Amino acid sequence: MPYFWVVGTDTDVGKTMVTTLLMRNLQKQGLRVMPYKPVQTGEVFNGEQSFYYDTAMYEKYSLQSLDLKNLNGYSFKEAASPHFAAQLEGQQIDTQRLLSQMQQLQSTYDVVICEGAGGLFVPLDTYGKTTLLDVIVQSKLPVVVVTRTALGTINHTLLTLEALNKRNIDVLGIVFNGHTESEMEQDNIQMILQHHPLPFATIPKLEDPSQIAEYALRDTSLFERLLKHETIIN
């Protein structure tokens, strides 16, 4: 467990929020935790200041001082697929550089959480030959899958889990994000867990990011699984 990915079934499913929640909750266990975003896109402007949402969230809500220069590998201004955003800036994403950064962090911190970009098959190169999934396979790290609870999540989640299982990637659990407790959403969750009875956490729809500071995951089967793996390995 000390090193794992947070991946999504799609873009905007809440990977950054979940990564930040996991970071905070694991930090509360006395562990030195480092979040890492290999590739982030979409520069955000606030007046004369600019920032990137993902790494800004890590920095804002971390309970520990973070090594800011090692929070991510590449940052591109355009809010687009990594390969296209990189192309617009005349750059290419070096996946070996990303893997080396991950290995370096793993030698320094108790826990490293690598947050993916978009879904598993997001291309990282211009020709579409290398995807995020390829980097996950090469990293040999397990994953936590983040998915929605709304209509369409059954198909997206099962396809994501099938792709991971086909490549023998260990899935530590699922986070169902944005739950409003409707009957349909409850059934969606139950249906997914019938196919894949994994540890899980269900997170309600948070109206404001600041609610992250008060939200606890410690009583979920997913968090118990993470702590169990950390104890075994250490």
Secondary structure, DSSP 8 states (H G I E B T S, - for coil): --EEEEEESSTTSSHHHHHHHHHHHHHTTT--EEEEEEEEE-EEEETTEEEEHHHHHHHHH-SS---GGGSEEEEESSSS-HHHHHHHTT----HHHHHHHHHHHHTT-SEEEEE--SSTT-B-STTS--BHHHHHHHHT--EEEEEE-STTHHHHHHHHHHHHHHTT--EEEEEEEEE---HHHHHHHHHHHHHS---EEEEE--SSGGGGGG---TTSHHHHHHHHHHHHH-
